[in-house]
Amino acid sequence: MKNFGSKPWMLPQPVLIIGTYNNEGKANAMNAAWGGTWDMHEIIISLSKHQTTDNLALNGELTVAFATTETLVAADYVGLVSGRNTPDKMERTGWTIEKAPNVNAPLFKELPLTMECRVKQKIDESETGYYLVAEVVNVVCDEKYLADDGQPDVAAMNIITYDPVHHHYIELGKVVGKAFADGKKLK
């Protein structure tokens, strides 16, 4: 085995698209990879200082969606460009923007699965950012991605993950087993 020292290589890393509104009601999106489940109804995301954190200070509501192979270019773009410096940032993505049904934040229709969230807590807040704990109020899924049982079919969404080692995006999608079931073979 080869040693690499301390690296934040938690795998897979979701490619999260965070949607907020500014004080004029204009939609903004940013790309964040350092996030995950915090509790049964909460998520956590590490945020440095962005237009998004400014927006969250005004309105503690946001959407968190998952980037896909089809939205990769625009998803990467919203991580490269600041809403502070690029007034037409969202127009350049080509995404269809509408207000989320349960929170005051934008929903991007091209992203198949979106969590509507409210800020619950900011941990270790400083001038450089903070850890955001957000309550998941609702999950919205494009109906074309519902499985026969009416639940979201994650494998069909072409969701991407961030490879922090080589800075690639990798498509997820192949079902290889059944959780809470396959391990029973060893009982």
C-alpha positions as CSV (number, residue, x, y, z in Angstrom):
1,M,0.0,0.0,0.0
2,K,1.2,3.5,-0.8
3,N,0.8,6.4,1.7
4,F,-0.5,9.8,0.5
5,G,-0.6,11.7,3.8
6,S,-3.7,13.6,5.0
7,K,-6.1,14.2,2.1
8,P,-9.9,14.9,2.0
9,W,-10.6,12.0,-0.3
10,M,-14.0,10.9,1.1
11,L,-15.6,9.0,-1.8
12,P,-17.9,9.4,-3.5
13,Q,-18.3,13.1,-3.2
14,P,-21.6,14.5,-4.5
15,V,-21.7,17.3,-6.9
16,L,-24.2,19.5,-5.2
17,I,-25.8,22.5,-6.8
18,I,-26.9,25.0,-4.1
19,G,-29.6,27.4,-5.2
20,T,-30.3,30.7,-3.4
21,Y,-31.9,34.1,-4.1
22,N,-30.2,37.5,-3.6
23,N,-31.8,40.5,-2.0
24,E,-33.4,41.4,-5.3
25,G,-34.9,37.9,-5.8
26,K,-32.3,36.9,-8.5
27,A,-31.4,33.3,-8.6
28,N,-27.9,32.1,-8.0
29,A,-26.3,28.6,-8.0
30,M,-23.0,27.3,-6.8
31,N,-21.2,23.9,-7.1
32,A,-20.2,22.3,-3.8
33,A,-18.6,18.9,-3.3
34,W,-18.0,18.8,0.5
35,G,-21.4,17.7,1.8
36,G,-23.3,14.8,3.1
37,T,-26.0,13.5,5.4
38,W,-25.9,15.0,9.0
39,D,-29.0,13.4,10.5
40,M,-32.3,11.8,9.4
41,H,-33.7,15.1,8.2
42,E,-30.5,17.2,7.9
43,I,-27.5,17.7,5.6
44,I,-24.2,19.4,6.1
45,I,-22.1,21.3,3.6
46,S,-18.7,23.0,4.0
47,L,-19.0,26.5,2.5
48,S,-16.3,29.1,1.9
49,K,-17.3,32.7,1.4
50,H,-19.4,33.1,-1.8
51,Q,-22.4,34.9,-3.2
52,T,-24.4,31.9,-1.8
53,T,-23.3,32.6,1.8
54,D,-24.2,36.2,1.4
55,N,-27.6,35.2,0.1
56,L,-28.1,32.7,3.0
57,A,-27.4,35.5,5.4
58,L,-30.4,37.4,3.9
59,N,-32.7,34.4,3.5
60,G,-32.0,31.2,5.3
61,E,-33.6,29.0,2.6
62,L,-31.9,27.1,-0.2
63,T,-32.2,24.2,-2.6
64,V,-29.6,21.5,-2.9
65,A,-29.7,19.4,-6.1
66,F,-27.5,16.8,-7.7
67,A,-25.6,17.4,-10.9
68,T,-25.8,14.9,-13.7
69,T,-23.9,13.9,-16.8
70,E,-26.3,16.1,-18.9
71,T,-25.8,19.1,-16.7
72,L,-22.1,18.7,-16.1
73,V,-20.8,21.7,-18.1
74,A,-23.2,24.1,-16.5
75,A,-22.7,22.5,-13.1
76,D,-19.0,23.0,-13.4
77,Y,-19.4,26.5,-14.7
78,V,-21.5,27.6,-11.6
79,G,-18.5,26.5,-9.5
80,L,-16.0,28.4,-11.6
81,V,-17.8,31.8,-11.8
82,S,-19.1,34.0,-9.0
83,G,-22.5,35.6,-9.1
84,R,-20.8,38.7,-7.6
85,N,-18.8,39.2,-10.8
86,T,-20.9,37.6,-13.5
87,P,-24.4,39.2,-13.7
88,D,-25.6,36.8,-16.4
89,K,-24.2,33.6,-14.7
90,M,-27.5,31.8,-14.5
91,E,-28.5,32.8,-18.1
92,R,-25.3,31.2,-19.4
93,T,-26.3,27.8,-17.8
94,G,-29.4,27.5,-19.9
95,W,-31.2,26.1,-16.9
96,T,-34.9,26.7,-16.4
97,I,-35.4,28.4,-13.0
98,E,-38.6,28.4,-11.0
99,K,-39.4,29.0,-7.3
100,A,-39.2,25.9,-5.2
101,P,-42.6,24.9,-3.8
102,N,-41.8,25.0,-0.1
103,V,-38.9,27.3,0.4
104,N,-37.8,30.7,-0.9
105,A,-35.1,29.4,-3.2
106,P,-34.8,28.6,-6.9
107,L,-35.4,25.1,-8.3
108,F,-33.4,24.2,-11.5
109,K,-35.7,22.0,-13.6
110,E,-32.8,20.3,-15.5
111,L,-31.6,18.8,-12.2
112,P,-33.6,15.6,-11.5
113,L,-33.6,15.5,-7.7
114,T,-33.7,18.6,-5.4
115,M,-33.8,19.0,-1.6
116,E,-35.6,22.1,-0.3
117,C,-33.8,23.2,2.8
118,R,-33.7,25.7,5.6
119,V,-30.6,26.8,7.5
120,K,-30.6,25.2,10.9
121,Q,-27.1,26.0,12.1
122,K,-23.8,27.5,11.0
123,I,-20.8,25.8,12.7
124,D,-17.4,27.5,13.0
125,E,-18.5,30.6,11.2
126,S,-15.6,33.0,10.2
127,E,-14.8,35.5,7.5
128,T,-13.8,32.5,5.3
129,G,-16.9,30.4,5.6
130,Y,-18.6,27.8,7.8
131,Y,-20.2,24.4,8.0
132,L,-23.9,24.7,7.1
133,V,-26.3,22.3,8.7
134,A,-29.6,22.5,6.8
135,E,-33.0,20.9,7.6
136,V,-34.5,19.1,4.6
137,V,-38.0,20.3,4.3
138,N,-39.0,18.4,1.1
139,V,-37.5,16.5,-1.8
140,V,-38.6,17.2,-5.3
141,C,-38.0,14.7,-8.1
142,D,-38.7,15.0,-11.8
143,E,-41.5,12.5,-12.5
144,K,-39.6,11.0,-15.5
145,Y,-37.1,9.6,-12.9
146,L,-39.6,7.7,-10.7
147,A,-39.4,4.0,-10.5
148,D,-42.3,1.6,-10.7
149,D,-42.8,1.9,-7.0
150,G,-43.2,5.7,-7.3
151,Q,-39.9,6.4,-5.5
152,P,-36.9,8.2,-7.2
153,D,-34.9,5.9,-9.5
154,V,-31.4,7.2,-8.6
155,A,-29.7,4.8,-10.9
156,A,-31.5,6.3,-13.9
157,M,-30.6,9.9,-13.2
158,N,-26.9,9.8,-14.4
159,I,-25.8,11.6,-11.2
160,I,-22.1,12.5,-11.1
161,T,-19.6,12.4,-8.3
162,Y,-16.4,14.5,-7.9
163,D,-13.1,12.7,-8.0
164,P,-10.9,14.8,-5.7
165,V,-7.8,12.8,-6.6
166,H,-7.7,13.5,-10.4
167,H,-10.4,16.3,-10.5
168,H,-12.7,14.3,-12.7
169,Y,-16.4,13.9,-12.7
170,I,-17.6,10.3,-12.7
171,E,-21.1,9.1,-13.6
172,L,-23.0,6.9,-11.1
173,G,-25.7,4.5,-12.0
174,K,-25.0,0.8,-11.9
175,V,-27.0,-1.1,-9.2
176,V,-24.7,-3.8,-7.8
177,G,-26.6,-5.0,-4.7
178,K,-29.4,-4.6,-2.2
179,A,-28.7,-2.8,1.1
180,F,-29.8,-4.4,4.4
181,A,-30.3,-7.6,2.5
182,D,-27.2,-8.9,0.7
183,G,-25.2,-9.2,3.9
184,K,-27.7,-11.6,5.3
185,K,-26.0,-14.3,3.2
186,L,-23.2,-14.3,5.8
187,K,-25.5,-14.7,8.8
